[in-house]
Each structure stands twice: as structure tokens, then as C-alpha cells.
Amino acid sequence: MSWWKNPKRSKFGKWLDSKGVTQIDFADESSVSRRTIWRACNEKNYIPSTSVLKKIMKTVRTIDKNKQTNDFFDL
């Protein structure tokens, strides 16, 4: 099964897929490691550290200004 059709993707991973953004591009743009972005996209219970979360959300808001942390992560 292709990664973009993985039914076990997290809300964040599904959102990236819907926007046509690759994990690699997002990782490079956000200055967050590829491994961390992989975890955010594929581990439904993953909660990033505060500093990583800030970087992720800053980059998310360059794509969609209305997105909130709770749209992706259960904090």
C-alpha cells in the first residue's frame, strides 16, 4: 500500500496529503527533522515537544492560516 493511502496516517499526515505537501518538503521548510515529521504523520498518539510544535504550526499557518494545534494533536 502506498504511503499516501495509509489509513493509519495521523490527522496531521492526512492534512499534509490533502495539501499535496511531502513530508520531506515540510521538514525542510519547518527546520524539523524528517524523522520527527514522519512520526507526526504516522503515529496517531505522537505529541511533539513545545519547540517542535511551534515550528510545525508556524509552517502549517503559511499554508492555512486558520489551522490550530488541536486540529492535529490531542494536547
VEXVO-519508 format. One record per atom (N, C-alpha, C): residue in three letters; atom name; x negated, y, z; chain. Coordinates in nm, 2 decimals. Each point is the difference from the previous one (the first is absolute). Layout:
N
<node><code>Ala</code><site>CA</site><c1>X</c1><c2>Y</c2><c3>Z</c3><unit>A</unit></node>
...
END
This chain:
75
<node><code>Met</code><site>N</site><c1>-0.08</c1><c2>-0.12</c2><c3>0.00</c3><unit>A</unit></node>
<node><code>Met</code><site>CA</site><c1>0.08</c1><c2>0.12</c2><c3>0.00</c3><unit>A</unit></node>
<node><code>Met</code><site>C</site><c1>-0.09</c1><c2>0.12</c2><c3>0.00</c3><unit>A</unit></node>
<node><code>Ser</code><site>N</site><c1>0.04</c1><c2>0.10</c2><c3>-0.08</c3><unit>A</unit></node>
<node><code>Ser</code><site>CA</site><c1>-0.08</c1><c2>0.12</c2><c3>-0.01</c3><unit>A</unit></node>
<node><code>Ser</code><site>C</site><c1>0.02</c1><c2>0.09</c2><c3>0.13</c3><unit>A</unit></node>
<node><code>Trp</code><site>N</site><c1>-0.11</c1><c2>0.07</c2><c3>0.03</c3><unit>A</unit></node>
<node><code>Trp</code><site>CA</site><c1>0.00</c1><c2>0.08</c2><c3>0.13</c3><unit>A</unit></node>
<node><code>Trp</code><site>C</site><c1>0.12</c1><c2>0.10</c2><c3>0.00</c3><unit>A</unit></node>
<node><code>Trp</code><site>N</site><c1>0.03</c1><c2>0.06</c2><c3>-0.12</c3><unit>A</unit></node>
<node><code>Trp</code><site>CA</site><c1>0.11</c1><c2>0.10</c2><c3>0.00</c3><unit>A</unit></node>
<node><code>Trp</code><site>C</site><c1>0.14</c1><c2>-0.06</c2><c3>0.01</c3><unit>A</unit></node>
<node><code>Lys</code><site>N</site><c1>0.01</c1><c2>-0.13</c2><c3>0.00</c3><unit>A</unit></node>
<node><code>Lys</code><site>CA</site><c1>0.13</c1><c2>-0.06</c2><c3>0.02</c3><unit>A</unit></node>
<node><code>Lys</code><site>C</site><c1>0.00</c1><c2>-0.08</c2><c3>0.13</c3><unit>A</unit></node>
<node><code>Asn</code><site>N</site><c1>-0.09</c1><c2>0.02</c2><c3>0.08</c3><unit>A</unit></node>
<node><code>Asn</code><site>CA</site><c1>-0.01</c1><c2>-0.06</c2><c3>0.13</c3><unit>A</unit></node>
<node><code>Asn</code><site>C</site><c1>0.11</c1><c2>0.04</c2><c3>0.09</c3><unit>A</unit></node>
<node><code>Pro</code><site>N</site><c1>0.09</c1><c2>-0.09</c2><c3>0.03</c3><unit>A</unit></node>
<node><code>Pro</code><site>CA</site><c1>0.12</c1><c2>0.04</c2><c3>0.09</c3><unit>A</unit></node>
<node><code>Pro</code><site>C</site><c1>-0.04</c1><c2>0.02</c2><c3>0.14</c3><unit>A</unit></node>
<node><code>Lys</code><site>N</site><c1>-0.12</c1><c2>-0.03</c2><c3>0.04</c3><unit>A</unit></node>
<node><code>Lys</code><site>CA</site><c1>-0.05</c1><c2>0.03</c2><c3>0.13</c3><unit>A</unit></node>
<node><code>Lys</code><site>C</site><c1>-0.07</c1><c2>0.13</c2><c3>0.02</c3><unit>A</unit></node>
<node><code>Arg</code><site>N</site><c1>0.00</c1><c2>0.08</c2><c3>-0.10</c3><unit>A</unit></node>
<node><code>Arg</code><site>CA</site><c1>-0.06</c1><c2>0.13</c2><c3>0.01</c3><unit>A</unit></node>
<node><code>Arg</code><site>C</site><c1>0.07</c1><c2>0.09</c2><c3>0.11</c3><unit>A</unit></node>
<node><code>Ser</code><site>N</site><c1>-0.08</c1><c2>0.08</c2><c3>0.06</c3><unit>A</unit></node>
<node><code>Ser</code><site>CA</site><c1>0.06</c1><c2>0.09</c2><c3>0.10</c3><unit>A</unit></node>
<node><code>Ser</code><site>C</site><c1>0.07</c1><c2>0.11</c2><c3>-0.06</c3><unit>A</unit></node>
<node><code>Lys</code><site>N</site><c1>0.07</c1><c2>0.08</c2><c3>0.08</c3><unit>A</unit></node>
<node><code>Lys</code><site>CA</site><c1>0.07</c1><c2>0.12</c2><c3>-0.06</c3><unit>A</unit></node>
<node><code>Lys</code><site>C</site><c1>-0.09</c1><c2>0.09</c2><c3>-0.07</c3><unit>A</unit></node>
<node><code>Phe</code><site>N</site><c1>-0.12</c1><c2>0.02</c2><c3>0.05</c3><unit>A</unit></node>
<node><code>Phe</code><site>CA</site><c1>-0.10</c1><c2>0.09</c2><c3>-0.06</c3><unit>A</unit></node>
<node><code>Phe</code><site>C</site><c1>-0.05</c1><c2>-0.06</c2><c3>-0.13</c3><unit>A</unit></node>
<node><code>Gly</code><site>N</site><c1>-0.02</c1><c2>-0.13</c2><c3>0.00</c3><unit>A</unit></node>
<node><code>Gly</code><site>CA</site><c1>-0.04</c1><c2>-0.07</c2><c3>-0.13</c3><unit>A</unit></node>
<node><code>Gly</code><site>C</site><c1>0.10</c1><c2>0.01</c2><c3>-0.11</c3><unit>A</unit></node>
<node><code>Lys</code><site>N</site><c1>0.13</c1><c2>-0.02</c2><c3>0.04</c3><unit>A</unit></node>
<node><code>Lys</code><site>CA</site><c1>0.11</c1><c2>0.01</c2><c3>-0.10</c3><unit>A</unit></node>
<node><code>Lys</code><site>C</site><c1>0.01</c1><c2>0.14</c2><c3>-0.05</c3><unit>A</unit></node>
<node><code>Trp</code><site>N</site><c1>-0.02</c1><c2>0.10</c2><c3>0.09</c3><unit>A</unit></node>
<node><code>Trp</code><site>CA</site><c1>0.01</c1><c2>0.14</c2><c3>-0.05</c3><unit>A</unit></node>
<node><code>Trp</code><site>C</site><c1>-0.11</c1><c2>0.03</c2><c3>-0.10</c3><unit>A</unit></node>
<node><code>Leu</code><site>N</site><c1>-0.13</c1><c2>-0.05</c2><c3>0.03</c3><unit>A</unit></node>
<node><code>Leu</code><site>CA</site><c1>-0.11</c1><c2>0.02</c2><c3>-0.09</c3><unit>A</unit></node>
<node><code>Leu</code><site>C</site><c1>0.03</c1><c2>-0.06</c2><c3>-0.13</c3><unit>A</unit></node>
<node><code>Asp</code><site>N</site><c1>0.05</c1><c2>-0.12</c2><c3>0.00</c3><unit>A</unit></node>
<node><code>Asp</code><site>CA</site><c1>0.04</c1><c2>-0.07</c2><c3>-0.12</c3><unit>A</unit></node>
<node><code>Asp</code><site>C</site><c1>0.10</c1><c2>0.08</c2><c3>-0.08</c3><unit>A</unit></node>
<node><code>Ser</code><site>N</site><c1>0.10</c1><c2>0.05</c2><c3>0.07</c3><unit>A</unit></node>
<node><code>Ser</code><site>CA</site><c1>0.11</c1><c2>0.07</c2><c3>-0.07</c3><unit>A</unit></node>
<node><code>Ser</code><site>C</site><c1>-0.05</c1><c2>0.13</c2><c3>-0.07</c3><unit>A</unit></node>
<node><code>Lys</code><site>N</site><c1>-0.11</c1><c2>0.06</c2><c3>0.06</c3><unit>A</unit></node>
<node><code>Lys</code><site>CA</site><c1>-0.05</c1><c2>0.12</c2><c3>-0.06</c3><unit>A</unit></node>
<node><code>Lys</code><site>C</site><c1>-0.11</c1><c2>-0.03</c2><c3>-0.10</c3><unit>A</unit></node>
<node><code>Gly</code><site>N</site><c1>-0.03</c1><c2>-0.12</c2><c3>-0.02</c3><unit>A</unit></node>
<node><code>Gly</code><site>CA</site><c1>-0.11</c1><c2>-0.04</c2><c3>-0.10</c3><unit>A</unit></node>
<node><code>Gly</code><site>C</site><c1>-0.14</c1><c2>0.04</c2><c3>0.05</c3><unit>A</unit></node>
<node><code>Val</code><site>N</site><c1>-0.02</c1><c2>0.00</c2><c3>0.13</c3><unit>A</unit></node>
<node><code>Val</code><site>CA</site><c1>-0.13</c1><c2>0.04</c2><c3>0.05</c3><unit>A</unit></node>
<node><code>Val</code><site>C</site><c1>-0.07</c1><c2>-0.13</c2><c3>0.05</c3><unit>A</unit></node>
<node><code>Thr</code><site>N</site><c1>-0.12</c1><c2>-0.02</c2><c3>-0.05</c3><unit>A</unit></node>
<node><code>Thr</code><site>CA</site><c1>-0.07</c1><c2>-0.12</c2><c3>0.05</c3><unit>A</unit></node>
<node><code>Thr</code><site>C</site><c1>-0.06</c1><c2>0.02</c2><c3>0.14</c3><unit>A</unit></node>
<node><code>Gln</code><site>N</site><c1>-0.02</c1><c2>-0.11</c2><c3>0.06</c3><unit>A</unit></node>
<node><code>Gln</code><site>CA</site><c1>-0.07</c1><c2>0.01</c2><c3>0.14</c3><unit>A</unit></node>
<node><code>Gln</code><site>C</site><c1>-0.13</c1><c2>0.06</c2><c3>-0.01</c3><unit>A</unit></node>
<node><code>Ile</code><site>N</site><c1>-0.08</c1><c2>-0.03</c2><c3>-0.11</c3><unit>A</unit></node>
<node><code>Ile</code><site>CA</site><c1>-0.13</c1><c2>0.05</c2><c3>-0.01</c3><unit>A</unit></node>
<node><code>Ile</code><site>C</site><c1>0.00</c1><c2>0.15</c2><c3>-0.02</c3><unit>A</unit></node>
<node><code>Asp</code><site>N</site><c1>0.09</c1><c2>0.05</c2><c3>-0.09</c3><unit>A</unit></node>
<node><code>Asp</code><site>CA</site><c1>0.01</c1><c2>0.15</c2><c3>-0.02</c3><unit>A</unit></node>
<node><code>Asp</code><site>C</site><c1>0.04</c1><c2>0.07</c2><c3>0.12</c3><unit>A</unit></node>
<node><code>Phe</code><site>N</site><c1>0.10</c1><c2>-0.06</c2><c3>0.08</c3><unit>A</unit></node>
<node><code>Phe</code><site>CA</site><c1>0.04</c1><c2>0.06</c2><c3>0.12</c3><unit>A</unit></node>
<node><code>Phe</code><site>C</site><c1>-0.11</c1><c2>0.01</c2><c3>0.10</c3><unit>A</unit></node>
<node><code>Ala</code><site>N</site><c1>-0.07</c1><c2>-0.11</c2><c3>0.01</c3><unit>A</unit></node>
<node><code>Ala</code><site>CA</site><c1>-0.12</c1><c2>-0.01</c2><c3>0.10</c3><unit>A</unit></node>
<node><code>Ala</code><site>C</site><c1>-0.10</c1><c2>0.11</c2><c3>-0.03</c3><unit>A</unit></node>
<node><code>Asp</code><site>N</site><c1>-0.03</c1><c2>0.01</c2><c3>-0.13</c3><unit>A</unit></node>
<node><code>Asp</code><site>CA</site><c1>-0.10</c1><c2>0.10</c2><c3>-0.04</c3><unit>A</unit></node>
<node><code>Asp</code><site>C</site><c1>0.05</c1><c2>0.14</c2><c3>0.02</c3><unit>A</unit></node>
<node><code>Glu</code><site>N</site><c1>0.12</c1><c2>0.03</c2><c3>-0.03</c3><unit>A</unit></node>
<node><code>Glu</code><site>CA</site><c1>0.06</c1><c2>0.13</c2><c3>0.02</c3><unit>A</unit></node>
<node><code>Glu</code><site>C</site><c1>0.01</c1><c2>0.04</c2><c3>0.15</c3><unit>A</unit></node>
<node><code>Ser</code><site>N</site><c1>0.03</c1><c2>-0.10</c2><c3>0.08</c3><unit>A</unit></node>
<node><code>Ser</code><site>CA</site><c1>0.03</c1><c2>0.03</c2><c3>0.14</c3><unit>A</unit></node>
<node><code>Ser</code><site>C</site><c1>-0.13</c1><c2>-0.01</c2><c3>0.09</c3><unit>A</unit></node>
<node><code>Ser</code><site>N</site><c1>-0.11</c1><c2>-0.05</c2><c3>-0.06</c3><unit>A</unit></node>
<node><code>Ser</code><site>CA</site><c1>-0.12</c1><c2>-0.02</c2><c3>0.08</c3><unit>A</unit></node>
<node><code>Ser</code><site>C</site><c1>0.02</c1><c2>-0.11</c2><c3>0.11</c3><unit>A</unit></node>
<node><code>Val</code><site>N</site><c1>0.08</c1><c2>-0.09</c2><c3>-0.02</c3><unit>A</unit></node>
<node><code>Val</code><site>CA</site><c1>0.03</c1><c2>-0.11</c2><c3>0.09</c3><unit>A</unit></node>
<node><code>Val</code><site>C</site><c1>-0.06</c1><c2>-0.13</c2><c3>-0.07</c3><unit>A</unit></node>
<node><code>Ser</code><site>N</site><c1>-0.06</c1><c2>-0.09</c2><c3>0.07</c3><unit>A</unit></node>
<node><code>Ser</code><site>CA</site><c1>-0.06</c1><c2>-0.12</c2><c3>-0.06</c3><unit>A</unit></node>
<node><code>Ser</code><site>C</site><c1>0.11</c1><c2>-0.08</c2><c3>-0.08</c3><unit>A</unit></node>
<node><code>Arg</code><site>N</site><c1>-0.05</c1><c2>-0.07</c2><c3>-0.10</c3><unit>A</unit></node>
<node><code>Arg</code><site>CA</site><c1>0.09</c1><c2>-0.08</c2><c3>-0.08</c3><unit>A</unit></node>
<node><code>Arg</code><site>C</site><c1>0.06</c1><c2>-0.11</c2><c3>0.09</c3><unit>A</unit></node>
<node><code>Arg</code><site>N</site><c1>-0.08</c1><c2>-0.06</c2><c3>0.09</c3><unit>A</unit></node>
<node><code>Arg</code><site>CA</site><c1>0.05</c1><c2>-0.10</c2><c3>0.09</c3><unit>A</unit></node>
<node><code>Arg</code><site>C</site><c1>0.11</c1><c2>0.05</c2><c3>0.09</c3><unit>A</unit></node>
<node><code>Thr</code><site>N</site><c1>-0.01</c1><c2>0.12</c2><c3>0.05</c3><unit>A</unit></node>
<node><code>Thr</code><site>CA</site><c1>0.11</c1><c2>0.06</c2><c3>0.08</c3><unit>A</unit></node>
<node><code>Thr</code><site>C</site><c1>0.12</c1><c2>0.02</c2><c3>-0.08</c3><unit>A</unit></node>
<node><code>Ile</code><site>N</site><c1>-0.01</c1><c2>0.05</c2><c3>-0.12</c3><unit>A</unit></node>
<node><code>Ile</code><site>CA</site><c1>0.12</c1><c2>0.02</c2><c3>-0.08</c3><unit>A</unit></node>
<node><code>Ile</code><site>C</site><c1>0.06</c1><c2>-0.13</c2><c3>-0.04</c3><unit>A</unit></node>
<node><code>Trp</code><site>N</site><c1>-0.08</c1><c2>-0.10</c2><c3>-0.02</c3><unit>A</unit></node>
<node><code>Trp</code><site>CA</site><c1>0.05</c1><c2>-0.14</c2><c3>-0.03</c3><unit>A</unit></node>
<node><code>Trp</code><site>C</site><c1>0.09</c1><c2>-0.04</c2><c3>0.12</c3><unit>A</unit></node>
<node><code>Arg</code><site>N</site><c1>-0.05</c1><c2>0.01</c2><c3>0.12</c3><unit>A</unit></node>
<node><code>Arg</code><site>CA</site><c1>0.07</c1><c2>-0.04</c2><c3>0.12</c3><unit>A</unit></node>
<node><code>Arg</code><site>C</site><c1>0.13</c1><c2>0.08</c2><c3>0.01</c3><unit>A</unit></node>
<node><code>Ala</code><site>N</site><c1>0.00</c1><c2>0.13</c2><c3>-0.03</c3><unit>A</unit></node>
<node><code>Ala</code><site>CA</site><c1>0.12</c1><c2>0.08</c2><c3>0.01</c3><unit>A</unit></node>
<node><code>Ala</code><site>C</site><c1>0.10</c1><c2>-0.04</c2><c3>-0.10</c3><unit>A</unit></node>
<node><code>Cys</code><site>N</site><c1>-0.04</c1><c2>-0.05</c2><c3>-0.11</c3><unit>A</unit></node>
<node><code>Cys</code><site>CA</site><c1>0.09</c1><c2>-0.04</c2><c3>-0.11</c3><unit>A</unit></node>
<node><code>Cys</code><site>C</site><c1>0.05</c1><c2>-0.15</c2><c3>0.02</c3><unit>A</unit></node>
<node><code>Asn</code><site>N</site><c1>-0.07</c1><c2>-0.08</c2><c3>0.07</c3><unit>A</unit></node>
<node><code>Asn</code><site>CA</site><c1>0.03</c1><c2>-0.14</c2><c3>0.00</c3><unit>A</unit></node>
<node><code>Asn</code><site>C</site><c1>0.03</c1><c2>-0.06</c2><c3>0.14</c3><unit>A</unit></node>
<node><code>Glu</code><site>N</site><c1>-0.03</c1><c2>0.07</c2><c3>0.10</c3><unit>A</unit></node>
<node><code>Glu</code><site>CA</site><c1>0.03</c1><c2>-0.05</c2><c3>0.14</c3><unit>A</unit></node>
<node><code>Glu</code><site>C</site><c1>0.12</c1><c2>0.09</c2><c3>0.05</c3><unit>A</unit></node>
<node><code>Lys</code><site>N</site><c1>0.12</c1><c2>-0.06</c2><c3>0.01</c3><unit>A</unit></node>
<node><code>Lys</code><site>CA</site><c1>0.11</c1><c2>0.08</c2><c3>0.04</c3><unit>A</unit></node>
<node><code>Lys</code><site>C</site><c1>-0.01</c1><c2>0.06</c2><c3>0.14</c3><unit>A</unit></node>
<node><code>Asn</code><site>N</site><c1>-0.07</c1><c2>-0.07</c2><c3>0.09</c3><unit>A</unit></node>
<node><code>Asn</code><site>CA</site><c1>-0.01</c1><c2>0.05</c2><c3>0.14</c3><unit>A</unit></node>
<node><code>Asn</code><site>C</site><c1>-0.12</c1><c2>0.09</c2><c3>0.02</c3><unit>A</unit></node>
<node><code>Tyr</code><site>N</site><c1>-0.08</c1><c2>0.03</c2><c3>-0.10</c3><unit>A</unit></node>
<node><code>Tyr</code><site>CA</site><c1>-0.12</c1><c2>0.08</c2><c3>0.01</c3><unit>A</unit></node>
<node><code>Tyr</code><site>C</site><c1>0.03</c1><c2>0.14</c2><c3>0.04</c3><unit>A</unit></node>
<node><code>Ile</code><site>N</site><c1>-0.06</c1><c2>0.05</c2><c3>0.10</c3><unit>A</unit></node>
<node><code>Ile</code><site>CA</site><c1>0.01</c1><c2>0.15</c2><c3>0.04</c3><unit>A</unit></node>
<node><code>Ile</code><site>C</site><c1>-0.14</c1><c2>0.06</c2><c3>0.00</c3><unit>A</unit></node>
<node><code>Pro</code><site>N</site><c1>-0.03</c1><c2>0.09</c2><c3>-0.09</c3><unit>A</unit></node>
<node><code>Pro</code><site>CA</site><c1>-0.13</c1><c2>0.06</c2><c3>-0.01</c3><unit>A</unit></node>
<node><code>Pro</code><site>C</site><c1>-0.03</c1><c2>0.09</c2><c3>0.12</c3><unit>A</unit></node>
<node><code>Ser</code><site>N</site><c1>-0.13</c1><c2>0.02</c2><c3>0.02</c3><unit>A</unit></node>
<node><code>Ser</code><site>CA</site><c1>-0.04</c1><c2>0.10</c2><c3>0.11</c3><unit>A</unit></node>
<node><code>Ser</code><site>C</site><c1>0.05</c1><c2>0.14</c2><c3>-0.04</c3><unit>A</unit></node>
<node><code>Thr</code><site>N</site><c1>0.00</c1><c2>0.09</c2><c3>0.10</c3><unit>A</unit></node>
<node><code>Thr</code><site>CA</site><c1>0.05</c1><c2>0.13</c2><c3>-0.02</c3><unit>A</unit></node>
<node><code>Thr</code><site>C</site><c1>-0.07</c1><c2>0.07</c2><c3>-0.11</c3><unit>A</unit></node>
<node><code>Ser</code><site>N</site><c1>-0.14</c1><c2>-0.01</c2><c3>-0.01</c3><unit>A</unit></node>
<node><code>Ser</code><site>CA</site><c1>-0.07</c1><c2>0.07</c2><c3>-0.10</c3><unit>A</unit></node>
<node><code>Ser</code><site>C</site><c1>0.02</c1><c2>-0.05</c2><c3>-0.14</c3><unit>A</unit></node>
<node><code>Val</code><site>N</site><c1>0.02</c1><c2>-0.14</c2><c3>-0.01</c3><unit>A</unit></node>
<node><code>Val</code><site>CA</site><c1>0.03</c1><c2>-0.06</c2><c3>-0.13</c3><unit>A</unit></node>
<node><code>Val</code><site>C</site><c1>0.14</c1><c2>0.04</c2><c3>-0.04</c3><unit>A</unit></node>
<node><code>Leu</code><site>N</site><c1>0.09</c1><c2>0.00</c2><c3>0.09</c3><unit>A</unit></node>
<node><code>Leu</code><site>CA</site><c1>0.14</c1><c2>0.03</c2><c3>-0.03</c3><unit>A</unit></node>
<node><code>Leu</code><site>C</site><c1>0.01</c1><c2>0.15</c2><c3>-0.05</c3><unit>A</unit></node>
<node><code>Lys</code><site>N</site><c1>-0.07</c1><c2>0.09</c2><c3>0.06</c3><unit>A</unit></node>
<node><code>Lys</code><site>CA</site><c1>-0.01</c1><c2>0.14</c2><c3>-0.05</c3><unit>A</unit></node>
<node><code>Lys</code><site>C</site><c1>-0.05</c1><c2>0.00</c2><c3>-0.15</c3><unit>A</unit></node>
<node><code>Lys</code><site>N</site><c1>-0.10</c1><c2>-0.07</c2><c3>-0.03</c3><unit>A</unit></node>
<node><code>Lys</code><site>CA</site><c1>-0.06</c1><c2>0.00</c2><c3>-0.13</c3><unit>A</unit></node>
<node><code>Lys</code><site>C</site><c1>0.10</c1><c2>-0.06</c2><c3>-0.10</c3><unit>A</unit></node>
<node><code>Ile</code><site>N</site><c1>0.07</c1><c2>-0.11</c2><c3>0.04</c3><unit>A</unit></node>
<node><code>Ile</code><site>CA</site><c1>0.10</c1><c2>-0.07</c2><c3>-0.09</c3><unit>A</unit></node>
<node><code>Ile</code><site>C</site><c1>0.11</c1><c2>0.10</c2><c3>-0.02</c3><unit>A</unit></node>
<node><code>Met</code><site>N</site><c1>0.06</c1><c2>0.06</c2><c3>0.10</c3><unit>A</unit></node>
<node><code>Met</code><site>CA</site><c1>0.12</c1><c2>0.08</c2><c3>-0.02</c3><unit>A</unit></node>
<node><code>Met</code><site>C</site><c1>-0.04</c1><c2>0.13</c2><c3>-0.07</c3><unit>A</unit></node>
<node><code>Lys</code><site>N</site><c1>-0.12</c1><c2>0.05</c2><c3>0.01</c3><unit>A</unit></node>
<node><code>Lys</code><site>CA</site><c1>-0.04</c1><c2>0.12</c2><c3>-0.07</c3><unit>A</unit></node>
<node><code>Lys</code><site>C</site><c1>0.00</c1><c2>-0.03</c2><c3>-0.15</c3><unit>A</unit></node>
<node><code>Thr</code><site>N</site><c1>-0.05</c1><c2>-0.12</c2><c3>-0.04</c3><unit>A</unit></node>
<node><code>Thr</code><site>CA</site><c1>0.00</c1><c2>-0.04</c2><c3>-0.14</c3><unit>A</unit></node>
<node><code>Thr</code><site>C</site><c1>0.14</c1><c2>-0.03</c2><c3>-0.05</c3><unit>A</unit></node>
<node><code>Val</code><site>N</site><c1>0.08</c1><c2>-0.07</c2><c3>0.09</c3><unit>A</unit></node>
<node><code>Val</code><site>CA</site><c1>0.14</c1><c2>-0.03</c2><c3>-0.04</c3><unit>A</unit></node>
<node><code>Val</code><site>C</site><c1>0.08</c1><c2>0.13</c2><c3>-0.04</c3><unit>A</unit></node>
<node><code>Arg</code><site>N</site><c1>-0.02</c1><c2>0.10</c2><c3>0.08</c3><unit>A</unit></node>
<node><code>Arg</code><site>CA</site><c1>0.07</c1><c2>0.12</c2><c3>-0.02</c3><unit>A</unit></node>
<node><code>Arg</code><site>C</site><c1>-0.04</c1><c2>0.08</c2><c3>-0.12</c3><unit>A</unit></node>
<node><code>Thr</code><site>N</site><c1>-0.12</c1><c2>-0.04</c2><c3>-0.06</c3><unit>A</unit></node>
<node><code>Thr</code><site>CA</site><c1>-0.03</c1><c2>0.06</c2><c3>-0.13</c3><unit>A</unit></node>
<node><code>Thr</code><site>C</site><c1>0.08</c1><c2>-0.06</c2><c3>-0.11</c3><unit>A</unit></node>
<node><code>Ile</code><site>N</site><c1>0.06</c1><c2>-0.12</c2><c3>0.03</c3><unit>A</unit></node>
<node><code>Ile</code><site>CA</site><c1>0.09</c1><c2>-0.07</c2><c3>-0.10</c3><unit>A</unit></node>
<node><code>Ile</code><site>C</site><c1>0.14</c1><c2>0.03</c2><c3>0.03</c3><unit>A</unit></node>
<node><code>Asp</code><site>N</site><c1>0.04</c1><c2>0.00</c2><c3>0.12</c3><unit>A</unit></node>
<node><code>Asp</code><site>CA</site><c1>0.14</c1><c2>0.02</c2><c3>0.05</c3><unit>A</unit></node>
<node><code>Asp</code><site>C</site><c1>0.00</c1><c2>0.08</c2><c3>0.13</c3><unit>A</unit></node>
<node><code>Lys</code><site>N</site><c1>0.03</c1><c2>0.13</c2><c3>-0.01</c3><unit>A</unit></node>
<node><code>Lys</code><site>CA</site><c1>-0.01</c1><c2>0.09</c2><c3>0.11</c3><unit>A</unit></node>
<node><code>Lys</code><site>C</site><c1>0.10</c1><c2>-0.04</c2><c3>0.12</c3><unit>A</unit></node>
<node><code>Asn</code><site>N</site><c1>0.10</c1><c2>-0.07</c2><c3>-0.03</c3><unit>A</unit></node>
<node><code>Asn</code><site>CA</site><c1>0.11</c1><c2>-0.03</c2><c3>0.09</c3><unit>A</unit></node>
<node><code>Asn</code><site>C</site><c1>-0.03</c1><c2>-0.13</c2><c3>0.08</c3><unit>A</unit></node>
<node><code>Lys</code><site>N</site><c1>-0.10</c1><c2>-0.07</c2><c3>-0.03</c3><unit>A</unit></node>
<node><code>Lys</code><site>CA</site><c1>-0.02</c1><c2>-0.13</c2><c3>0.07</c3><unit>A</unit></node>
<node><code>Lys</code><site>C</site><c1>-0.06</c1><c2>0.03</c2><c3>0.15</c3><unit>A</unit></node>
<node><code>Gln</code><site>N</site><c1>0.05</c1><c2>-0.09</c2><c3>0.09</c3><unit>A</unit></node>
<node><code>Gln</code><site>CA</site><c1>-0.04</c1><c2>0.01</c2><c3>0.14</c3><unit>A</unit></node>
<node><code>Gln</code><site>C</site><c1>-0.07</c1><c2>-0.13</c2><c3>0.04</c3><unit>A</unit></node>
<node><code>Thr</code><site>N</site><c1>-0.07</c1><c2>0.01</c2><c3>0.10</c3><unit>A</unit></node>
<node><code>Thr</code><site>CA</site><c1>-0.07</c1><c2>-0.12</c2><c3>0.06</c3><unit>A</unit></node>
<node><code>Thr</code><site>C</site><c1>0.10</c1><c2>-0.12</c2><c3>0.02</c3><unit>A</unit></node>
<node><code>Asn</code><site>N</site><c1>0.11</c1><c2>0.03</c2><c3>0.05</c3><unit>A</unit></node>
<node><code>Asn</code><site>CA</site><c1>0.10</c1><c2>-0.10</c2><c3>0.03</c3><unit>A</unit></node>
<node><code>Asn</code><site>C</site><c1>0.06</c1><c2>-0.07</c2><c3>-0.12</c3><unit>A</unit></node>
<node><code>Asp</code><site>N</site><c1>-0.02</c1><c2>0.06</c2><c3>-0.12</c3><unit>A</unit></node>
<node><code>Asp</code><site>CA</site><c1>0.04</c1><c2>-0.07</c2><c3>-0.12</c3><unit>A</unit></node>
<node><code>Asp</code><site>C</site><c1>-0.08</c1><c2>-0.12</c2><c3>-0.03</c3><unit>A</unit></node>
<node><code>Phe</code><site>N</site><c1>-0.12</c1><c2>-0.01</c2><c3>0.06</c3><unit>A</unit></node>
<node><code>Phe</code><site>CA</site><c1>-0.10</c1><c2>-0.10</c2><c3>-0.04</c3><unit>A</unit></node>
<node><code>Phe</code><site>C</site><c1>-0.04</c1><c2>-0.09</c2><c3>0.12</c3><unit>A</unit></node>
<node><code>Phe</code><site>N</site><c1>-0.01</c1><c2>0.06</c2><c3>0.12</c3><unit>A</unit></node>
<node><code>Phe</code><site>CA</site><c1>-0.06</c1><c2>-0.07</c2><c3>0.11</c3><unit>A</unit></node>
<node><code>Phe</code><site>C</site><c1>0.10</c1><c2>0.01</c2><c3>0.12</c3><unit>A</unit></node>
<node><code>Asp</code><site>N</site><c1>0.01</c1><c2>-0.11</c2><c3>0.08</c3><unit>A</unit></node>
<node><code>Asp</code><site>CA</site><c1>0.09</c1><c2>0.00</c2><c3>0.11</c3><unit>A</unit></node>
<node><code>Asp</code><site>C</site><c1>-0.08</c1><c2>0.04</c2><c3>0.13</c3><unit>A</unit></node>
<node><code>Leu</code><site>N</site><c1>-0.01</c1><c2>0.12</c2><c3>0.03</c3><unit>A</unit></node>
<node><code>Leu</code><site>CA</site><c1>-0.08</c1><c2>0.05</c2><c3>0.11</c3><unit>A</unit></node>
<node><code>Leu</code><site>C</site><c1>0.08</c1><c2>0.01</c2><c3>0.12</c3><unit>A</unit></node>
END
